[in-house]
Amino acid sequence: MKGRNSDSVLASQAELRVEIGAIESAYQRSGVEETQPRLDYAPYRSSLLRHPTKDLHHVDPEGVELWTPCFGERDVHPLESDLTIQHNGAPIGERTVVTGRIVDGDGRAVRRQLVEIWQANASGRYIHKRDQHPAPIDPNFTGVGRCLTDDDGYYHFTTIKPGPYPWQNHHNAWRPAHIHFSLFGTEFTQRMITQMYFPGDPFSGLDPILQSITDQKARDRLVASYDHDLTTHEWATGYRWDIVLTGSARTPIENPDSGGEHR
Amino acid sequence: MSTMLTATPGQTIGPFFGYALQFDRGNELVPPGSPGAIQLHGVVTDGHGKPVPDALLEIWQADADGVTPKATGSLRRDGWTFTGWGRASTDDEGRYIFSTVLPGATQPDSAPFIMVAVFARGLLNRLFTRAYLPGEQLSGDPLLNSLPAERRHTMVADRDGHGLRFDIKLQGADETVFLRYPGHRP
């Protein structure tokens, strides 16, 4: 079985729970609100040698930093937003619509901008060659999608609800079901990649990647809401997840009638 | 400008992005070997100096005249349009390569740089830095001058036979300077 040889050096979930709990308790005592994941978060073992040890250096954006790459219809075909029609047959799993609105820190819609997603299939397996989890590959599901936001900042994907999967961080470690999101704003300083989770996932509290966000309110911002109005009769379930990017520094020259503000 | 809304948290890119985020000629902002093309390349290393084989880098830059590109088409490159943005994964030795052009200064007397975003398994949120072009113009750069002298070089690319070399050290003695922009909260 995968990972058995290294099990003796892996911490247990109970030990992880203690580590995670101690960090969260210290955070709560600090009284200083955090909104993003910590880069230095030991319960996520892969972060140990990969986080900067020095403070990030503050800088005001200039030049290209005040702008962002532009994407258009030539970059993304509308059908790329439907992950269930990329092969000859229908993928296995719960057909699901995921949609929401992307705004900047001032509440302005991020219009006509690229959104990329990727995810495991319904049984928790990625197509990626390094994923050796012995769960079945679905020949009808790749798990990669793209779209452009519309003029109001909304994205929309049709996909399959991903399954949880085991990983090597600690003994009997399982990632909660999630969809990876890659997002652009109106300035490249807003560029971000994150993960969307599903409500009520039993693995959320056990997962050091999600718990690296020490603040419960902040963690909740990564959890989609089930929305029955998005669920369609005899077809697909629906989840809503809105996204806020960091504030933009560039003075807006928004003209709602002509579009193209993100340029 | 005051920020009213709290930003959605980032998360690590994880290990399995390769099949999803790569696209044809993603790292070729200009075709290799075309007039003016240079290689921007380097190695991403961790706190033990070991290569990071599962990092993703993106660059965003002005063109050779210092003009910020507004053209679409990065994901479907036509070989002629300079979009200013590219994406490259590191290989098993932690190396990345872009084919691009030397950016011009976006304002008179400003020091040209290429903006770099770093994503990796084990990196819980993206990092930003600047790869400055080497040269005399750096002496007047406000950002570089605000850094301790011994850290400035981590943001300056080296000229070599291919173009520019820019190594990224996520952690350690010579750790790359990473940036926080206004609106970025902990």
Interface residues (C-beta under 8 A of the other chain):
Chain A: E34 T35 Q36 P37 R38 L39 Y41 Y44 S46 S47 L48 L49 R50 H51 P52 T53 K54 L56 H57 H58 V59 D60 P61 E62 G63 V64 E65 W67 T68 P69 C70 F71 G72 E73 R74 D75 V76 V103 D104 G105 D106 G107 L114 E116 I117 W118 A120 Y126 I127 H128 K129 R130 D131 T142 G143 V144 R146 H180 S182 F188 T189 R191 M192 I193 T194 Q195 I209 L210 S212 I213 A218 R219 R221 L222 I243 V244 L245 T246 G247 S248 A249 T251 R263
Chain B: M1 S2 T3 M4 L5 T6 A7 T8 P9 G10 Q11 T12 I13 G14 P15 F16 F17 G18 Y19 A20 L21 D46 G47 H48 K50 V52 E58 W60 Q61 A62 T68 P69 K70 A71 T72 G73 S74 L75 R76 T83 G84 W85 P103 T106 Q107 S110 F113 M115 A117 F119 A120 R121 G122 L123 L124 N125 R126 L127 F128 L143 S146 L147 L170 Q171 G172 E175 T176 V177 F178 L179 R180 Y181 P182 G183 H184 R185 P186
